[in-house]
């Protein structure tokens, strides 16, 4: 009470206009508080209201908009038509809400129109009803646009591509010089195939490094990483796809390292006999004894049994002779051995042998072994000459040589009546002309001079066309490392 009385007294003592000013200030503060509360509630309700993808609300709504709906509609319509991106465009504005209708060719254009309307002053919300036209499957404009963009990027990168081309030429020259230098350094240390393979591997490594630098200089780093990353996968795929080719190539490397034969050697490989002509990365070419070319894959050559007749020129031949049981075997052996020792083509070391091999039904079978120089004589001719000479010597000494297929034994004997008759014409042996190289009767005109036919085969090989034109990996006959 005292406080109120004192406060009342003070008010009574104040001038008369002071209470009025206080009441006016309180009224102003109340109105301002009401306006702030209304504004906050409006913003909150505007932030919670969503119209989905096609409706947009302005960030701030004015109670008294400064722009009319007609002005907003006119302005937006002019802007959208000016772009030329829209057809049948229609803009309607009511109470600050913009409704957009029409057609466009891109989703980006549609979104751009909605953003434009939302940023316009005094726009409360945007309802975007613009439709995106479906493109025809025959519309090639995207492809043309992509080609145009690619062309523009290419033109922009022409300077870097030119620099990359110069680097590529330098890389190619460096690769070539590296291969030639490696081949010259190891010319007499490695076989031709190993030298070629090592030079190629080294040049490929140099080229890959240089090609990577070219791609980096040209601005194609992603392609460079792809090339290097796919090298291993490409090698694996190539290994599976070209397994047989790679097997022959590796076999040619191993054959070049081991050198089981040389060019000009007489060999027998996988049942094929002939003179070695060449060995390429694919196969081995032989000139067989009939004068025909035979190509054998290197993988087969490496895995087969190889018989090299030229590695040791001395060769041995065998033939068999059957004599009758009534003959002295030791005497027949001595006669045959004498023929062998006197023959100029038969070697004394290793010595020749005449051995009893078996007792047949009507004959005692002798096997005759002899050695000859295969580089100078032909084994078939020498064998023919020896068989003929042994037969003549046995007939001269009265040693019978019955035939098991036609020999008939009569234990009790057979009566025989002798008739006088003239000897048949032509029973005498025709004397042979002496050979210029050997004594008389050692060789005949049919047998020739017993010399080896290897030289004839090599001459035929030089005259003939090789079926494989690849570079030979073998050393020529008579060359040494």
C-alpha positions as CSV (number, residue, x, y, z in Angstrom):
1,X,0.0,0.0,0.0
2,X,2.7,2.4,0.9
3,X,4.5,1.5,-2.4
4,X,1.3,2.0,-4.4
5,X,0.5,5.3,-2.6
6,X,4.0,6.5,-3.1
7,X,4.0,5.5,-6.8
8,X,0.6,7.1,-7.2
9,X,1.9,10.2,-5.6
10,X,4.8,10.3,-7.9
11,X,2.5,9.9,-10.9
12,X,0.4,12.6,-9.6
13,X,3.4,14.9,-9.2
14,X,4.6,14.2,-12.8
15,X,3.5,16.2,-15.8
16,X,0.3,15.2,-17.5
17,X,1.8,14.0,-20.8
18,X,4.1,11.4,-19.2
19,X,1.4,8.7,-18.7
20,X,0.3,9.1,-22.3
21,X,3.8,8.6,-23.6
22,X,4.2,5.4,-21.5
23,X,0.9,4.0,-22.8
24,X,2.0,4.8,-26.4
25,X,5.3,3.0,-26.0
26,X,3.6,-0.1,-24.6
27,X,1.2,-0.2,-27.5
28,X,4.1,0.1,-30.0
29,X,6.0,-2.8,-28.4
30,X,2.9,-5.0,-28.5
31,X,2.3,-4.4,-32.2
32,X,6.0,-5.1,-33.0
33,X,5.9,-8.3,-31.1
34,X,2.7,-9.4,-32.9
35,X,4.3,-8.7,-36.3
36,X,7.5,-10.6,-35.4
37,X,5.4,-13.6,-34.3
38,X,3.4,-13.6,-37.4
39,X,6.5,-13.4,-39.6
40,X,8.2,-16.3,-37.7
41,X,5.1,-18.5,-38.0
42,X,4.9,-17.7,-41.8
43,X,8.5,-18.6,-42.3
44,X,8.0,-21.9,-40.4
45,X,4.9,-22.8,-42.3
46,X,6.6,-21.9,-45.6
47,X,9.6,-24.1,-44.7
48,X,7.5,-27.1,-43.9
49,X,5.3,-26.8,-47.0
50,X,6.7,-28.9,-49.9
51,X,5.3,-29.2,-53.4
52,X,7.6,-32.1,-54.6
53,X,9.8,-31.9,-57.6
54,X,7.4,-29.8,-59.7
55,X,6.5,-27.2,-57.0
56,X,9.0,-24.6,-55.5
57,X,8.4,-22.0,-52.7
58,X,10.1,-18.7,-52.5
59,X,12.6,-18.3,-49.7
60,X,10.7,-15.3,-48.3
61,X,7.0,-14.2,-48.7
62,X,6.2,-10.6,-48.4
63,X,2.9,-9.6,-46.9
64,X,2.6,-6.8,-49.4
65,X,4.3,-7.9,-52.6
66,X,5.9,-5.1,-54.6
67,X,5.4,-6.9,-58.0
68,X,2.0,-7.8,-59.5
69,X,1.2,-11.3,-60.8
70,X,0.9,-9.9,-64.3
71,X,4.4,-8.4,-64.2
72,X,5.9,-11.6,-63.0
73,X,4.1,-13.6,-65.7
74,X,5.1,-11.2,-68.4
75,X,8.8,-11.2,-67.3
76,X,9.1,-15.0,-67.1
77,X,7.4,-15.5,-70.4
78,X,9.8,-13.2,-72.2
79,X,12.8,-14.8,-70.7
80,X,11.7,-18.4,-71.4
81,X,10.8,-17.6,-75.0
82,X,14.1,-15.7,-75.6
83,X,16.1,-18.9,-74.8
84,X,14.5,-20.8,-77.6
85,X,14.7,-24.0,-75.4
86,X,10.9,-24.3,-74.9
87,X,7.9,-24.8,-77.1
88,X,4.3,-24.0,-76.3
89,X,5.5,-22.2,-73.2
90,X,2.8,-20.9,-70.9
91,X,3.3,-19.0,-67.6
92,X,0.5,-18.3,-65.2
93,X,0.9,-16.5,-61.9
94,X,-1.7,-16.3,-59.1
95,X,-1.1,-14.9,-55.6
96,X,2.6,-15.3,-56.2
97,X,2.4,-18.9,-57.3
98,X,3.9,-19.5,-60.8
99,X,2.6,-22.3,-63.0
100,X,4.9,-23.3,-65.9
101,X,3.6,-25.3,-68.9
102,X,5.2,-26.3,-72.1
103,X,7.6,-28.7,-73.7
104,X,11.4,-28.9,-73.8
105,X,14.0,-31.3,-75.2
106,X,16.2,-31.6,-72.1
107,X,15.7,-32.3,-68.4
108,X,18.3,-29.7,-67.6
109,X,16.3,-27.0,-69.4
110,X,13.2,-28.0,-67.4
111,X,15.1,-27.7,-64.1
112,X,16.6,-24.4,-65.2
113,X,13.2,-22.9,-65.9
114,X,12.0,-23.9,-62.4
115,X,15.1,-22.4,-60.8
116,X,14.6,-19.2,-62.7
117,X,11.0,-18.8,-61.6
118,X,11.9,-19.6,-58.0
119,X,14.5,-16.8,-58.0
120,X,12.1,-14.2,-59.3
121,X,11.2,-11.5,-56.8
122,X,7.8,-11.8,-55.1
123,X,7.3,-15.4,-56.2
124,X,5.8,-17.6,-53.5
125,X,6.0,-21.0,-55.1
126,X,6.7,-22.6,-58.5
127,X,4.7,-25.5,-60.0
128,X,6.9,-26.8,-62.9
129,X,4.6,-28.7,-65.4
130,X,7.0,-28.5,-68.3
131,X,7.2,-31.9,-70.1
132,X,10.4,-33.3,-71.6
133,X,9.8,-34.4,-75.1
134,X,10.8,-38.1,-75.9
135,X,13.5,-38.4,-78.5
136,X,13.0,-40.4,-81.6
137,X,15.2,-43.5,-82.0
138,X,16.3,-42.1,-85.4
139,X,17.5,-38.9,-83.8
140,X,21.3,-38.7,-84.4
141,X,21.8,-35.4,-82.8
142,X,23.4,-36.8,-79.6
143,X,25.9,-38.7,-81.7
144,X,26.6,-35.6,-83.8
145,X,27.1,-33.6,-80.6
146,X,29.4,-36.2,-79.2
147,X,31.5,-36.2,-82.5
148,X,31.6,-32.4,-82.4
149,X,32.8,-32.4,-78.8
150,X,35.4,-35.1,-79.7
151,X,36.6,-33.0,-82.6
152,X,36.9,-29.9,-80.4
153,X,38.9,-31.9,-77.8
154,X,41.1,-33.3,-80.5
155,X,41.8,-29.8,-81.9
156,X,42.7,-28.6,-78.4
157,X,45.2,-31.5,-78.0
158,X,46.8,-31.2,-81.4
159,X,50.0,-29.6,-80.0
160,X,50.4,-32.3,-77.4
161,X,49.7,-35.0,-79.9
162,X,52.4,-33.5,-82.2
163,X,54.9,-33.6,-79.4
164,X,53.9,-37.2,-78.6
165,X,54.5,-38.1,-82.2
166,X,58.0,-36.7,-82.1
167,X,58.6,-38.7,-78.9
168,X,57.3,-41.8,-80.6
169,X,59.7,-41.4,-83.5
170,X,62.6,-41.1,-81.0
171,X,61.4,-44.1,-79.1
172,X,61.3,-46.2,-82.3
173,X,64.8,-45.1,-83.2
174,X,66.0,-45.9,-79.7
175,X,64.4,-49.4,-79.9
176,X,66.0,-50.1,-83.2
177,X,69.5,-49.0,-82.0
178,X,69.1,-51.0,-78.8
179,X,68.3,-54.2,-80.7
180,X,71.2,-53.7,-83.2
181,X,73.6,-52.9,-80.4
182,X,72.7,-56.0,-78.4
183,X,73.1,-58.2,-81.5
184,X,76.6,-56.8,-82.2
185,X,77.7,-57.1,-78.6
186,X,76.6,-60.8,-78.4
187,X,77.3,-61.7,-82.0
188,X,79.8,-64.4,-81.2
189,X,78.6,-65.4,-77.7
190,X,75.1,-66.6,-78.4
191,X,73.4,-68.6,-81.1
192,X,71.5,-66.7,-83.8
193,X,68.1,-67.6,-82.3
194,X,69.0,-66.7,-78.7
195,X,70.6,-63.4,-79.9
196,X,67.5,-62.6,-81.9
197,X,65.1,-63.5,-79.0
198,X,67.1,-61.5,-76.4
199,X,67.3,-58.5,-78.7
200,X,63.5,-58.6,-79.3
201,X,62.7,-58.9,-75.6
202,X,65.0,-55.9,-74.8
203,X,63.6,-53.8,-77.6
204,X,60.0,-54.6,-76.5
205,X,60.7,-53.4,-73.0
206,X,62.3,-50.2,-74.3
207,X,59.3,-49.7,-76.6
208,X,56.8,-50.2,-73.8
209,X,58.5,-47.6,-71.6
210,X,58.7,-45.2,-74.5
211,X,55.1,-45.7,-75.5
212,X,54.1,-45.0,-71.9
213,X,56.0,-41.7,-72.0
214,X,54.3,-40.9,-75.3
215,X,50.8,-41.4,-73.9
216,X,51.7,-39.3,-70.8
217,X,53.0,-36.5,-73.0
218,X,49.9,-36.6,-75.2
219,X,47.7,-36.3,-72.1
220,X,46.4,-39.9,-72.3
221,X,47.5,-41.0,-68.8
222,X,44.4,-43.2,-68.3
223,X,45.1,-45.0,-71.6
224,X,48.8,-45.5,-70.5
225,X,47.7,-47.1,-67.3
226,X,45.2,-49.3,-69.2
227,X,47.9,-50.5,-71.6
228,X,50.4,-51.3,-68.9
229,X,47.8,-53.0,-66.7
230,X,46.4,-55.1,-69.6
231,X,49.8,-56.3,-70.8
232,X,49.8,-59.2,-68.4
233,X,46.2,-60.2,-69.3
234,X,47.0,-59.9,-73.0
235,X,50.1,-62.1,-72.5
236,X,48.0,-64.8,-70.7
237,X,45.3,-64.7,-73.4
238,X,47.9,-64.9,-76.2
239,X,49.7,-67.8,-74.4
240,X,46.4,-69.8,-74.3
241,X,45.4,-69.0,-77.9
242,X,48.8,-69.6,-79.5
243,X,49.9,-72.5,-77.3
244,X,51.2,-74.6,-80.2
245,X,53.0,-71.7,-81.9
246,X,54.7,-70.7,-78.6
247,X,55.6,-74.4,-78.0
248,X,57.3,-74.5,-81.4
249,X,59.0,-71.2,-80.7
250,X,60.4,-72.3,-77.3
251,X,61.5,-75.6,-78.9
252,X,63.4,-73.7,-81.5
253,X,65.2,-71.8,-78.8
254,X,66.2,-75.0,-77.0
255,X,67.3,-76.6,-80.3
256,X,69.4,-73.6,-81.0
257,X,71.0,-73.8,-77.5
258,X,71.8,-77.6,-77.7
259,X,72.6,-77.9,-81.4
260,X,71.8,-81.6,-81.9
261,X,72.6,-81.1,-85.7
262,X,73.8,-78.6,-88.1
263,X,72.8,-77.5,-91.6
264,X,73.9,-80.2,-94.0
265,X,73.8,-83.1,-91.5
266,X,72.2,-86.4,-92.5
267,X,69.7,-87.1,-89.7
268,X,66.7,-89.3,-88.9
269,X,63.9,-87.6,-87.0
270,X,60.5,-89.1,-86.2
271,X,61.0,-91.7,-88.9
272,X,62.1,-89.2,-91.6
273,X,65.6,-89.3,-92.9
274,X,67.3,-86.5,-94.9
275,X,69.7,-83.7,-95.1
276,X,69.0,-80.8,-92.7
277,X,68.3,-77.6,-94.7
278,X,67.2,-75.1,-92.1
279,X,65.6,-74.6,-88.7
280,X,63.2,-71.7,-88.3
281,X,61.0,-70.6,-85.4
282,X,58.3,-72.8,-86.7
283,X,59.9,-76.1,-87.8
284,X,62.9,-78.0,-89.2
285,X,63.2,-78.6,-93.0
286,X,64.8,-81.8,-94.3
287,X,65.7,-82.9,-97.9
288,X,64.9,-86.6,-97.7
289,X,66.7,-89.3,-99.8
290,X,64.0,-89.0,-102.5
291,X,64.7,-85.3,-103.0
292,X,61.5,-84.1,-101.3
293,X,61.3,-81.4,-98.6
294,X,59.9,-82.5,-95.3
295,X,58.9,-80.0,-92.6
296,X,58.8,-81.2,-89.0
297,X,57.5,-79.0,-86.2
298,X,60.2,-78.0,-83.7
299,X,58.1,-79.3,-80.8
300,X,58.1,-82.7,-82.5
301,X,61.8,-82.5,-83.2
302,X,62.7,-81.6,-79.7
303,X,60.6,-84.5,-78.2
304,X,61.6,-87.1,-80.8
305,X,64.7,-89.4,-81.0
306,X,67.2,-87.8,-83.3
307,X,69.7,-90.0,-85.2
308,X,72.6,-88.0,-86.6
309,X,74.5,-89.9,-89.2
310,X,76.9,-87.1,-89.9
311,X,78.1,-86.5,-86.3
312,X,80.2,-89.6,-86.6
313,X,81.1,-90.3,-90.3
314,X,81.9,-94.0,-89.6
315,X,78.8,-96.2,-90.0
316,X,78.1,-99.9,-89.8
317,X,76.1,-102.0,-92.2
318,X,74.9,-105.7,-91.9
319,X,73.9,-108.3,-94.3
320,X,73.1,-112.1,-94.0
321,X,74.3,-115.1,-96.0
322,X,73.1,-118.7,-95.6
323,X,75.4,-121.7,-96.5
324,X,74.6,-125.4,-96.7
325,X,75.2,-127.7,-93.7
326,X,77.7,-129.8,-95.7
327,X,80.1,-126.8,-96.0
328,X,82.9,-125.9,-93.5
329,X,81.6,-122.9,-91.6
330,X,85.1,-121.6,-90.5
331,X,86.3,-121.8,-94.2
332,X,83.2,-119.8,-95.3
333,X,83.9,-117.2,-92.6
334,X,87.5,-116.9,-93.7
335,X,86.5,-116.4,-97.4
336,X,83.9,-113.7,-96.5
337,X,86.3,-111.9,-94.1
338,X,89.0,-111.8,-96.8
339,X,86.5,-110.1,-99.2
340,X,85.8,-107.5,-96.5
341,X,89.4,-106.8,-95.8
342,X,90.3,-106.4,-99.5
343,X,87.4,-104.1,-100.2
344,X,88.5,-100.4,-100.5
345,X,85.3,-99.0,-98.9
346,X,85.4,-101.2,-95.8
347,X,87.4,-99.8,-92.8
348,X,89.9,-101.9,-91.0
349,X,89.3,-100.0,-87.8
350,X,86.7,-100.9,-86.5
351,X,87.3,-104.4,-87.8
352,X,84.8,-106.3,-89.9
353,X,83.1,-109.4,-88.4
354,X,81.6,-112.6,-89.9
355,X,79.6,-114.3,-87.2
356,X,77.4,-117.4,-87.2
357,X,73.9,-116.1,-86.4
358,X,71.5,-119.1,-86.5
359,X,71.0,-122.7,-87.8
360,X,68.1,-122.6,-90.2
361,X,66.1,-125.5,-91.6
362,X,68.4,-125.9,-94.5
363,X,71.2,-123.3,-94.0
364,X,73.7,-122.0,-91.5
365,X,73.1,-118.3,-91.4
366,X,76.1,-116.0,-91.3
367,X,75.8,-112.3,-90.4
368,X,78.5,-110.0,-91.8
369,X,79.2,-106.7,-90.1
370,X,81.4,-104.0,-91.7
371,X,82.2,-100.3,-91.2
372,X,82.6,-97.6,-93.9
373,X,83.1,-93.9,-94.1
374,X,79.6,-92.4,-94.6
375,X,80.9,-89.1,-95.7
376,X,82.8,-90.7,-98.7
377,X,80.7,-93.8,-99.5
378,X,77.1,-94.8,-99.9
379,X,76.2,-97.6,-97.5
380,X,73.6,-99.2,-99.9
381,X,76.1,-99.3,-102.7
382,X,78.9,-100.8,-100.6
383,X,76.5,-103.4,-99.2
384,X,75.4,-104.4,-102.7
385,X,79.1,-104.7,-103.8
386,X,80.0,-106.9,-100.8
387,X,77.0,-109.2,-101.2
388,X,77.9,-109.7,-104.9
389,X,81.6,-110.3,-104.2
390,X,80.8,-112.8,-101.3
391,X,78.4,-114.7,-103.5
392,X,81.0,-115.0,-106.3
393,X,83.7,-116.1,-103.9
394,X,81.4,-118.8,-102.3
395,X,80.5,-120.1,-105.8
396,X,84.2,-120.2,-106.8
397,X,85.1,-122.2,-103.6
398,X,82.2,-124.5,-104.0
399,X,80.3,-123.3,-101.0
400,X,76.6,-123.9,-101.5
401,X,73.9,-121.4,-100.6
402,X,70.6,-123.3,-100.6
403,X,67.3,-121.6,-100.4
404,X,65.2,-122.8,-97.5
405,X,61.9,-122.2,-99.4
406,X,62.9,-124.5,-102.4
407,X,65.4,-127.0,-100.8
408,X,63.9,-130.5,-100.7
409,X,65.8,-133.4,-99.0
410,X,65.4,-137.0,-100.2
411,X,66.9,-139.3,-97.5
412,X,66.6,-142.5,-99.7
413,X,68.0,-140.7,-102.8
414,X,66.5,-140.1,-106.3
415,X,67.5,-142.0,-109.5
416,X,69.0,-139.7,-112.0
417,X,69.6,-140.4,-115.7
418,X,72.4,-138.4,-117.4
419,X,71.8,-136.9,-120.9
420,X,74.3,-135.5,-123.3
421,X,73.5,-131.9,-123.8
422,X,75.3,-128.7,-124.7
423,X,75.8,-126.1,-122.0
424,X,73.1,-123.4,-122.0
425,X,73.9,-120.3,-123.8
426,X,74.7,-117.3,-121.7
427,X,75.9,-119.3,-118.6
428,X,79.4,-117.7,-118.7
429,X,79.8,-114.7,-116.5
430,X,80.3,-111.5,-118.5
431,X,83.5,-109.8,-117.5
432,X,83.1,-106.3,-116.0
433,X,85.0,-103.3,-117.1
434,X,87.3,-102.0,-114.5
435,X,86.2,-98.9,-112.5
436,X,88.4,-95.9,-112.6
437,X,88.5,-95.6,-108.8
438,X,88.5,-99.3,-107.7
439,X,90.0,-102.6,-108.7
440,X,88.3,-104.9,-111.1
441,X,85.1,-106.6,-109.9
442,X,84.8,-104.4,-106.8
443,X,82.0,-102.3,-108.4
444,X,79.8,-102.6,-111.4
445,X,78.2,-100.1,-113.7
446,X,74.9,-100.6,-111.9
447,X,76.4,-99.9,-108.5
448,X,78.3,-96.8,-109.6
449,X,81.5,-95.7,-107.9
450,X,80.2,-96.4,-104.4
451,X,80.6,-92.7,-103.4
452,X,78.1,-91.0,-101.0
453,X,75.1,-89.2,-102.4
454,X,75.1,-86.5,-99.7
455,X,76.7,-84.1,-102.1
456,X,74.1,-84.8,-104.7
457,X,71.3,-84.2,-102.2
458,X,72.9,-80.9,-101.1
459,X,73.2,-79.8,-104.7
460,X,69.5,-80.6,-105.2
461,X,68.7,-78.7,-102.1
462,X,70.5,-75.6,-103.3
463,X,68.7,-75.8,-106.6
464,X,65.3,-76.4,-105.1
465,X,63.0,-73.8,-103.5
466,X,62.8,-73.9,-99.7
467,X,59.2,-74.2,-98.5
468,X,60.0,-72.0,-95.5
469,X,61.5,-68.7,-96.3
470,X,62.3,-67.8,-92.7
471,X,65.8,-67.1,-91.6
472,X,67.7,-70.3,-90.7
473,X,68.7,-70.6,-87.0
474,X,71.5,-73.1,-87.7
475,X,75.1,-72.7,-88.5
476,X,76.1,-73.8,-91.9
477,X,78.1,-77.0,-92.4
478,X,81.7,-76.6,-91.6
479,X,81.3,-73.4,-89.4
480,X,82.3,-73.3,-85.8
481,X,81.5,-71.0,-83.0
